[in-house]
Amino acid sequence: VQLQASGGGLVEPGGSLRLTCTASGNIFRENAMGWYRQSPGKEREVVYAITTGGSVDYADSVKGRFTISRDNAKNMVYLQMNDLRPEDTAVYYCHFVNLGGPTYGREYWGKGTLVTVSS
């Protein structure tokens, strides 16, 4: 599975960004896509993830500010980030995992995209 992500950049506190990720390759009909992030000195953490069935998982720190959506037909996932804060600054990684088939449980990562929240 290959992941192509876009949408990072520099934004002022309170601003918004949207990240997009497209998956291609050996995609099982049931899968999960989402975003992790990592800032210097910290471990990589889940930001928001969504399955083909619509189940979501997210970090408490983004509740009410970020939303995730996906287009199953296009194998695309979108992360809308509003009210961004300096602590959201990190490299964001698109993540994919098949939930069935011969590659069940195998994780795939996109190249990171940098999100910087600063005035």
C-alpha positions as CSV (number, residue, x, y, z in Angstrom):
1,V,0.0,0.0,0.0
2,Q,1.3,3.4,-0.9
3,L,0.2,6.6,0.8
4,Q,0.3,10.1,-0.6
5,A,-0.3,12.9,1.8
6,S,-0.6,16.6,1.4
7,G,-1.8,19.7,3.2
8,G,0.7,20.7,5.8
9,G,2.1,24.1,6.3
10,L,2.5,27.1,8.5
11,V,-0.6,28.6,10.1
12,E,-1.2,31.1,12.9
13,P,-2.8,30.0,16.2
14,G,-6.5,29.7,15.7
15,G,-6.2,29.0,12.0
16,S,-7.2,25.9,10.0
17,L,-5.5,23.4,7.8
18,R,-6.8,20.3,6.0
19,L,-4.7,17.2,5.4
20,T,-5.4,14.8,2.7
21,C,-4.2,11.3,2.2
22,T,-4.7,8.9,-0.7
23,A,-4.1,5.2,-0.5
24,S,-3.3,2.9,-3.4
25,G,-2.2,-0.6,-3.9
26,N,-3.3,-3.8,-2.1
27,I,-6.3,-2.3,-0.3
28,F,-8.7,-4.6,1.5
29,R,-12.4,-3.5,1.6
30,E,-12.2,-3.2,5.3
31,N,-9.4,-1.0,6.5
32,A,-8.6,1.9,8.7
33,M,-6.9,5.2,7.7
34,G,-5.9,8.1,9.8
35,W,-3.2,10.4,11.1
36,Y,-0.5,10.2,13.7
37,R,1.8,12.9,14.7
38,Q,5.2,13.3,16.2
39,S,6.9,16.4,17.7
40,P,10.5,16.6,18.8
41,G,11.2,14.6,21.9
42,K,7.8,13.0,21.9
43,E,6.5,9.6,20.8
44,R,4.4,9.3,17.8
45,E,0.7,9.5,18.8
46,V,-2.6,8.9,17.1
47,V,-4.4,12.0,16.1
48,Y,-7.5,10.7,14.4
49,A,-8.4,7.5,12.6
50,I,-11.4,6.1,10.9
51,T,-12.4,2.7,9.6
52,T,-14.3,2.0,6.4
53,G,-17.3,1.3,8.7
54,G,-17.1,4.8,10.2
55,S,-15.6,3.9,13.6
56,V,-13.3,6.6,14.9
57,D,-10.5,6.9,17.4
58,Y,-8.9,10.2,18.3
59,A,-6.7,12.0,20.8
60,D,-8.5,13.8,23.6
61,S,-6.4,16.9,22.8
62,V,-8.1,17.4,19.4
63,K,-11.7,16.7,20.4
64,G,-14.0,19.4,19.1
65,R,-11.3,21.0,17.0
66,F,-10.3,18.3,14.4
67,T,-12.6,16.2,12.3
68,I,-11.9,13.2,10.1
69,S,-13.8,12.0,7.0
70,R,-13.1,9.6,4.3
71,D,-14.2,8.6,0.8
72,N,-14.1,4.9,0.6
73,A,-14.6,4.8,-3.1
74,K,-11.5,6.9,-3.6
75,N,-9.5,5.5,-0.7
76,M,-9.0,9.0,0.6
77,V,-9.0,10.4,4.1
78,Y,-9.3,14.0,5.2
79,L,-8.3,15.6,8.5
80,Q,-9.9,19.0,9.0
81,M,-7.9,20.9,11.7
82,N,-9.5,24.0,13.2
83,D,-8.5,26.2,16.1
84,L,-4.9,25.1,15.7
85,R,-2.6,25.6,18.7
86,P,1.1,25.8,18.9
87,E,1.1,22.4,20.6
88,D,-0.3,20.9,17.5
89,T,3.0,21.6,15.8
90,A,4.4,18.3,14.6
91,V,5.1,16.1,11.7
92,Y,1.8,14.4,10.7
93,Y,1.9,10.9,9.2
94,C,-0.8,9.2,7.2
95,H,-1.5,5.7,8.5
96,F,-3.2,2.7,6.9
97,V,-4.0,-0.8,8.1
98,N,-5.9,-3.5,6.4
99,L,-8.6,-5.1,8.6
100,G,-8.8,-8.3,6.6
101,G,-7.2,-10.2,3.8
102,P,-3.7,-11.6,3.6
103,T,-2.1,-8.4,4.9
104,Y,-4.4,-8.1,7.9
105,G,-2.8,-5.9,10.6
106,R,0.1,-4.8,8.5
107,E,0.7,-1.0,9.0
108,Y,1.7,1.4,6.3
109,W,3.0,4.9,6.7
110,G,3.1,7.9,4.5
111,K,5.9,10.4,4.4
112,G,5.3,13.0,7.0
113,T,4.0,16.4,6.4
114,L,5.0,19.2,8.7
115,V,2.3,21.3,10.4
116,T,3.7,24.4,12.1
117,V,1.4,26.6,14.3
118,S,3.1,29.9,15.1
119,S,2.5,33.6,15.0
